């Protein structure tokens, strides 16, 4: 149970100790009250999914701790529900003072002064939360999902025909011969050009028609608009007087369009305060990477459409025209053309939409892309398999990564750029969220961290912000999206990534000792290597995020020091400060990193226990491999050596079978000529019976057919050797 605030000053992190910053006047944070408990960040809030029932009191009972912002936005609803909770307040009044220090106080009190109600930290002490859903908005969203599913089903059929046509182009001579008799082996015609154009625009909308989100935050008020990218420039120039911060989110990945929008935004106003430690040298802006989940079929279809249609000349002209058809910006088109000429590339449709494709774990740079040419360049159609899908909860999910870059100005504008995103929050409705349209994910704050960043302040605006500045919201947003994916927001009603990978590793360790079977062993090795690659990258990424939040804390301390020295007091002293957010995010990322690091070590060392099951000579061989390899290669050596020993044992068993086959082969060689001669001389040598054909006609027909069959079988058996010889023969001479 949570204890009541005692008023003691929280212990500061030595890493953030600055002599110029006086934190003694800061209010005690809930984290200092709860001891070792998790930080009360918005990532640990508990929201109710649409369609769930509530109890008679309008509350879902004991839930995970709500966040600062999410609970603050519900203060009005809390006041309206007070009359339904008077019986709870009466029970709480009978509790003694001894239990008051260990149990949570009632949700609210009518006698509380207004400043106490405004303090979101007071509301944090309760687990009860009243979740409010806009019925009209949810109905409109449901209809949008239904329309998307219908359109998506039609486009998926076109994609299947396109994939079948592509796969049938590369057939062997066996399938070619069978296609004359069996329809399913026949060459599939490609879809019509108009169908292919509709398919391309379904998965890759024209750049000017991309849905961008403009979110305005003011005191006690917030507004959200959906505008097309072709009209975005006018929202970068000026904002209404009541707006403290305007946040613009454009779903653009790293590329030409990304760089042009960023450049236009930064030239429209004065630069913001520089994050000298968290940014790069000469580029004081923040960026990170977002882990999110997409439906595996969606990732595969996007990759297929991009790689199969980008060289289709019949589509190129119409798709290029659709790119700027809805553009009404003053300088975006011109800036993209100039940037493309500067980088020696062409601003074609496919060069601009390639940034929409999500990155797989092993693709692209990690949190270090510098130029538009550092974007993803896929080389293969098929997506890499993930061991994460071995778990039933993630059977249809594919973990991808997207760059998330932020740019802020001193006049209260914030621009964030990231490709269309999938599911960030893990929930029991995870599979349903995967099937929803990605461009509508912003409206689903139960699944999207970016959507939650607006919904957290949709009613309270900037009233609960510690400081009503763009830097405070930037830190809040980056820490919110940087620690995903996680199930904290929904009260751990879904398995975490750590627990799933732990189950996968245990399954791999169990399967090491199963009997050797053809192809099964090879599949086990591939799954082992895939799991090792996934854990390696996730661990590396989490370490970089922890380091980012660590140095970001230095910039936050510098900003706070400058504000206090200039006499700028916090707008809401009870609100969650940027330092609280950064500390929570760093601790969360560091904890995840430690968990995955332990899993990675466990996976690498999981084969050490196999040594005790081997005889002495085998153990000596394994030790020799261990001495020749480092810690990472040792696990590979042991695994491959284990399978080699099993295959050697199988070879010994099959050796006796080979000897028996050799005897039967010798007998067959002896009697095969005898069978031929007895069959030949047993025929009517004066001609073919009941016909006027002679023996010469028989040898012309049967001999030719027999020769062709032998020739085709020989060519098929030695086709790889023949290809290698032809390549070597026709290989062009090396240039000296």
Secondary structure as UniProt FT lines:
FT   HELIX           14..16
FT   TURN            19..20
FT   TURN            24..25
FT   HELIX           30..33
FT   TURN            35..36
FT   HELIX           42..44
FT   TURN            50..51
FT   TURN            56..57
FT   HELIX           68..72
FT   TURN            73..74
FT   HELIX           75..80
FT   HELIX           82..85
FT   HELIX           86..93
FT   HELIX           97..100
FT   TURN            101..102
FT   TURN            110..111
FT   HELIX           114..118
FT   HELIX           120..123
FT   TURN            124..125
FT   HELIX           135..168
FT   HELIX           173..178
FT   TURN            179..181
FT   HELIX           183..185
FT   HELIX           193..203
FT   HELIX           207..209
FT   STRAND          211..219
FT   STRAND          221..228
FT   HELIX           229..231
FT   HELIX           233..235
FT   TURN            236..237
FT   TURN            241..242
FT   STRAND          245..250
FT   HELIX           256..266
FT   TURN            267..268
FT   TURN            276..278
FT   TURN            281..282
FT   STRAND          287..295
FT   HELIX           296..309
FT   TURN            310..311
FT   HELIX           313..323
FT   TURN            325..326
FT   HELIX           332..342
FT   TURN            343..344
FT   HELIX           349..353
FT   HELIX           354..356
FT   TURN            361..362
FT   HELIX           372..374
FT   HELIX           387..390
FT   HELIX           392..394
FT   TURN            395..396
FT   STRAND          397..409
FT   TURN            410..411
FT   STRAND          413..417
FT   TURN            428..429
FT   HELIX           430..434
FT   HELIX           438..443
FT   TURN            445..447
FT   HELIX           449..455
FT   TURN            456..460
FT   TURN            462..464
FT   HELIX           470..482
FT   TURN            488..489
FT   HELIX           497..511
FT   TURN            512..513
FT   TURN            518..519
FT   HELIX           520..565
FT   TURN            566..567
FT   TURN            573..574
FT   HELIX           578..604
FT   TURN            605..607
FT   HELIX           608..613
FT   HELIX           616..628
FT   HELIX           631..681
FT   TURN            685..686
FT   TURN            689..690
FT   HELIX           695..717
FT   HELIX           719..729
//
